[in-house]
Amino acid sequence: MISFILPAHNEASLIGSTLQTLHTAAAELGVPFETIVVDDASTDGTGAIAEGAGARVLRVEHRHIAATRNAGAARAQGDRLFFVDADTHIDATVLRAALAALDAGAVGGGAGVRLLGKVAWHERWGETFFIHLFRLARIAPGCFVFCTRTAFDATGGFDQRYYAGEDVAFSRALSRQGRFVILRETVRTSARKLRTFTALEHLTLALRFALRGRRVLHSRDALALWYGERRRERP
């Protein structure tokens, strides 16, 4: 069985459509599945919407993405775990490819990422660049990561020393367990981090990382892109 695990904090506007795409993809392939939404300290209707869409909802108060993902995995009953962000859509094509990779002996993997909605030329260039970069580095973008239950347990799950970048650490840990694949197929995710934070804010975070290295990922204090108050998209 597939377990779809979705960490979610104040995702009432997006969680319903994301769950619908997951259910449609799994139904098209005819595979048994469950969906677990890990509602992490939401103050909106995320949990109620998820329950209404047929998901199991686990309420936590971590505000820590690695811990939230691990909490969902601990409740999952499937032998194949798919970690999907609440703003990310997958279809039957990418799900079929992921299952085929696992059937062929891969321990886990990820996929390329395209942006949802209308995309400017520089955003299109950026997504293409990062697709190639992640594929070359053998790293799964955190919005879509899959693995076997056996491999997850062998790694110990997502490293809870990290408040961001846990996807990179997890990809590398999985790679030490066996073959780790980045699919040619792509998922689609929201561009909200690009459109709600300024170029200066992105540059400031990059400079902090350059100066402090991975230490900047060990606290949520400097990670407003992930833990700051949700913003409206700039016009």
Secondary structure, DSSP 8 states (H G I E B T S, - for coil): -EEEEEEESS-TTTHHHHHHHHHHHHHHHT--EEEEEEEES--SSHHHHHHHTT-EEEEE----HHHHHHHHHHH---SEEEEE-TTEE--HHHHHHHHHHHHTT--EEEEEEEESS---HHHHHHHHHHHHHHHHHT---TTEEEEEHHHHHHHTSS-TT-SS-HHHHHHHHHHTTS-EEEEEEEEEE--HHHHHS-HHHHHHHHHHHHHHGGGGGG-GGG-HHHHS-------
